[in-house]
């Protein structure tokens, strides 16, 4: 997928507003329904219902020329804007305190997950872009990481849809199994928060799992998860350089050229995170921005769902799901091992 800078948005809307509006309204309507479902069933969140509804609509009747521009707009620009607003949830104090403690676990699990995605994905003959999306979704933060990385590697809608759906399966299993695992291992809330924050994929599932374990585990788990979200930036930058070198047929990338590859939405994410860390975003607006970001992600997922080629999903087969299962187990086992070896648990 190719993306144009945000500064061209007003001109594009003025020139193509009539084309964008019908499909945009449809994705917003789907997002409203998905948000209501997510509020009733927090374990689901809003992203997965949105993409499922979009896919169902596409199966019944795939959007034609009148709706497709708005669906594409939602699945592209709004998705990037949602990633930018995620930065508002961060604070400098939380990053410094929790980041220092959880960094060994986060780096270990992320390294194991990305290496596993590459090696095991190749062995299973999973398409490179799909295994990358499943890898970052498992290793970083579920749908949000998939949202950030998909434009960088030019992933198509079917790949994004399958990756989000795969991650969701193991999010649900994590909510059901992680609290049982924590109690079986005799974990205290602090240790369980560290495990959940580093081994459960999506933020909503981290919240759900920690809440089931105990309210005292919730705060620490969420902060660990938000710090883990920062890994979106270096991973996306690395993938930008790799993708450029691949498409440029091995041409050498200069420092200036590498800086030019930085997607605008990642710079925006970093800028908003810095503002949040400095306290420039009060608690009220910060909470509002978190809700706006979640709604934009649901809207974007609806657009992606509407654009999904179901036949391509069928061609993907069972291999990506197996890859997701193996990576999920690897990440969980690695987190437990590092916590035990380093004595980070209390």
N, C-alpha and C positions, 0 to 999 in steps of 0.2 A: 504494500500500500504506500502511496506517495502522499506526503502532507505538505501543505503550504503554510507560511508563517501566519501567526495570529493577526498581524497588522493588516493583512489583506482581507480580513473577515468582513468589515463594513462594505468594501467595494464588491465583494463576492455576493453578499446578501442583497445589496442594491440591484445588482445585475441579474441575480438568479433567485430573488426572494420568492417569486411565484412558483418556482420549481422546487425549492427547498421546503416551503411551509407545509404542504400536505403530508409528506412523509415524516417531517419533524413532529407534527401534531400527533400522528399515529404512534411514534416512538414514545412521546411524552405520556400519551394515554396508557400505553402498555406499562411504562415506568410507574405510573400512579397505582395501577393494579398490583404490580410486583412489590411496590413499597408497602401496600396494605397487607399483602401476603407475608412479607418479611416481618412486619410488626406483629402479626398474629403468631408467626412461627419463626422466632429469632434464629433458630439453627439454620434456616434456609437463607436468611439474608434477602436482599432484593435483587442481586445480580443474576443469580441462577433462575429464579422465576421469570425475570425479564427475558433472558435469552431463550428459555423454554417456550414462553408464550410467543416470542418472535418466530422461533423455528416452527411451532405449530401453525401459526398464521401462514408462514412461507410454504409449508407442506400443503395446506388447504388451497391457498392461492398465492403464488409468489408475486411480490410487488412488481407492478409494471412501470413504464416510464414515468408515470405521474408521481408515484411514491418513492421510487428508487433514489432520486437525488437527496431527499430528506433523510432517508434511512442511512445512506452513505455518510452524510454530514454528521448525523448523530454518532455513528460508529467510528468516526475519525476525530473531528475537532472536539466534540463534547467529551470524548474519551480522554483526550490529552488534557483538556481543561480540568477534568476531574482529578487527574494525577497531580496537577499543580496545587489544587486546593487541599490535597492530603497533607501537604507540608504544614498546614496550620495546626495540626494536632501535636506538634513537637514542642518541647521546651528545653532550653539549654541545660538547666539543672538536672532534669531527668536523663538527658542524653549522657551527661558526664558521669553521673552516679551509676545508672543501670548499664550504660554501655561498657564501662570498664569491667563490670562484673560478668556481664553476659557475653562479651566479645569472644572469649575462647570457644564457647559453645556455638555461637552463631557462625564464626568462621569455619569451625570444624564441620558443622552440619552442611553449610553452604558448599564447601569444597567437595565433600563426599557426594552431595546431591548432584552437583554439576558434572563431576567426573563420572558418576554413575549414569547420568542422563546420556552423556556422550558414548561411553563404552557399552552399556547395556542397551541403549537405544539403537546403536549400530548393530549389535548382535541380534536384536529383534527386528531389524530392518524397518525401524520407524523413521519417517521422513525427517530430515535435519531440522527444519523450522518447528515442526510439531514437538520433537523431543526437546528442543530448546525451550519452548513455551511450557511444557510439562515440568522441565527441570527448574526453571526460575519460579514457576507457580508453586512448586513443592518446597523449594529451598528458601524463598523469600516471603511472599505474602499473597499467595493465591491469585485471585482475579485482578487485584491492583497491579501486581508485577507483570501479569500477562498483558494487562492494558498498557503498561509502560513500554514493554519490550516489543509487542507486536508491530508497531509502526517502524521500529528500528530495524527489524529483520524482514520487513515487508511481508508479514504473515497474511494469509488470506482468511476470509471470514470462517470458512469451514474449519481451518486449523485452530483459530481462536475459540470457536464454539466447542470443539472436541476437547481442547485443553481445559477450558473452564468447567465443562461437564465432568471430566476425569478428576480434576482437583476436588470438585464438590462431593463426589462419592466418598473420598477419604476424609473430607471435612466432617461429614456426617458420622463416619465410623469413629473419628477422633473424639467427637463430643460424647459418644456412647461408651467408648472404651478407655479413654485417658483417665477420667476420674476413678474408674475401677482399678486401673493400673497404679495410679498414685496411692490409693488407699492400700492396695495389696503390697506395695513396696514400703509402706509406712512413711510416706513423704509428709513433711510439714507444708503449710501454705506457701512459704517462700520458695522451697525447692520445686513444688508443683508449678508455681507461677513461672519459674525459669524454664521448666520442661515444656509447659504449654506454649509459652511465648516463642520458643525456638523450634518446636517440632510440629505445632498445629499450623496449617497453612493460612487460612483466611482469618481476618480480624474478628468477624462475627462468631466464628467457631471457637476462637481463643476465648472470647467473652463467655460463650455458652459453656465451654468445658470448665473454665475456672469458676463460673457461678455454680455449676453442679458440684464441684469439689468443695467449695466453701467461699463465702464472700471475702474472707481475708486474703485469698489468693488472687482475687480479681485485679486489684490495682497494679500489683507487680507484674502480672502476666501481660496486661495491656501495655504497660510502658516498655517491657522487653519487646513486645510485638512491634510497637511503633519504631523503636530503635532499629529493629531488624528490617523495617521498611526502608531505611536509608540505604540498604544494600542495593536498592533499585538503581541508584545513581552510578556507582562504579561498574556494575554489571552492564548497564545499558551503554555506558561510554565504551567499555571494552567490546561489546557486540557491534557498536557503531563502527569502530575501527576494523574489526574482523570482516564485517559485511562490506565495507568500502574496499578493503583489499581484495576480497573475493570478486566483487563486481568489476573492479578495476584490473582484474587479471594479474594480480601480484604487484601492481605499481606501488612504489614506495610512498608512504604517507608522511608528510612533514608535520612538525608541531602545529604550524598554522593551519594546515589542512585538517589535522585531527580536531583542533578546536572548532573549526567550521562544521564538523560533523555533529557537534553537540546539539541534540534536539531542543527546540525552544521550550518545550514543556518541562524538560528536566531542569533547565535553568530557572524556570518559574517555580518549580517544586522546591529547589534549593533556596531561592529568594524568600518564598513564603515561610519555609522552615526557619530561616535565619530570623525573620521578623517575629515568628512565634517564640523562638528561643530567647529573644531579647525582650519579650513581654510587650511588644508593640500591638499584639492582637489580644484584646481583653477576652475573658472567659466566655462571655455571652456570644460575641461574634465568632469566636473560635468554634463553639459548639454548633452555631448556625452553619458555618462553613463546612463542618464535618457532615452535617445532614445534606447540604447542597452537593457536596462531593459524592456522597452515597447515591443521591438521586440522579446525578449526571452519569455515574457509572451504570446505574440501572437503565437510563435512557440510551446510553451507548450500547449496552448489551442487547437492548431491544433492537436497535439498528443492525447490529451484527447478526442477531438471530433472523431478522427479516431478510438479510442478504445471504443467508447460509444456503449452500448447495447441498441438500440432503444426500444426494447421490455420492458426493465426495466423502461425507461422513461414513456412509456404508462402506466405501472403498478403504477407509482407514482401518476397519476391522478391529480385532481384539488386542492387537499388539500394544497400542498406546495405553490401554487400560492396565495391561500387565506391567508396563513400564512404570506407570504411576503407582501401582501397588508396591513394586520393589523399591522405588525411591522413598515412598512413605515409610516403609519398614527400616530402610537404611538410615534415614534422618532420625527417626525415633531411637534406634539403637545407638547411633552415634551420640545423640544428646545425652542419653542415659550414661553411656560410657565416659564421656568427658566430665559430666557432673560428678560421677563417682571417683574418677582419677584425680581431678583437681580439687575435690572437696568443696565445691561451690555450694552444694546443698547444705542445709543446716539441720 
